Every structure is written in C-alpha cells, then in structure tokens.
C-alpha cells in the first residue's frame, strides 16, 4: 500500500495540473519568504499573483514595499527556490 505522499505526485502529473500545483506552491513559498524580509504590516502589501515562464508576478500596494523587495530580489528568489527544491523562479515582476 502506497502512502498519499507517493501517490499524489503521480496523480497530479497524470491529471495535467502539475504546473498549476507547482505555481500555487511557489506563491505560498513567496509568502513564507516575505515574512522574513518585511514587517507584518508591510507583508500584507505584497502578494504573489502567478508564475509564468519562471517569472513570479507580485502585486504591491506600496512603492516602498516594492523597492524593499527589489533590493532583496536575489535573496527572495534563492529562498523560494530553496523551499521548492529546484530553480523554478528566475526573476520577480512587480505590479503597483
């Protein structure tokens, strides 16, 4: 009997939703990483929206938050990729 941990990746791949699941996991990883860089108030002003062609699009409600994330862009990308276990994100794109 296989555990769900072993079965789930095969089922996701077979269903053709692997990219969507991966993108959702990247969005969650970004939120986790941002908590380490920003205050809790500022954290609420930045949200990853979607991943496309290794570019993670982030909406920022504050130009200060966007600048702070741009300043730490390489660190954020490296930590997101570390959480994911592979290089999935190559750059961040900011929407204000």
Residue, then its C-alpha position, 0 to 999 in steps of 0.5 A: x500500500x502506497x502512502x498519499x505522499x507517493x501517490x499524489x505526485x503521480x496523480x497530479x502529473x497524470x491529471x495535467x495540473x502539475x504546473x498549476x500545483x507547482x505555481x500555487x506552491x511557489x506563491x505560498x513559498x513567496x509568502x513564507x519568504x516575505x515574512x522574513x524580509x518585511x514587517x507584518x504590516x508591510x507583508x500584507x502589501x505584497x502578494x504573489x499573483x502567478x508564475x509564468x515562464x519562471x517569472x513570479x508576478x507580485x502585486x504591491x500596494x506600496x512603492x516602498x514595499x516594492x523597492x524593499x523587495x527589489x533590493x532583496x530580489x536575489x535573496x527572495x528568489x534563492x529562498x523560494x527556490x530553496x523551499x521548492x527544491x529546484x530553480x523554478x523562479x528566475x526573476x520577480x515582476x512587480x505590479x503597483 
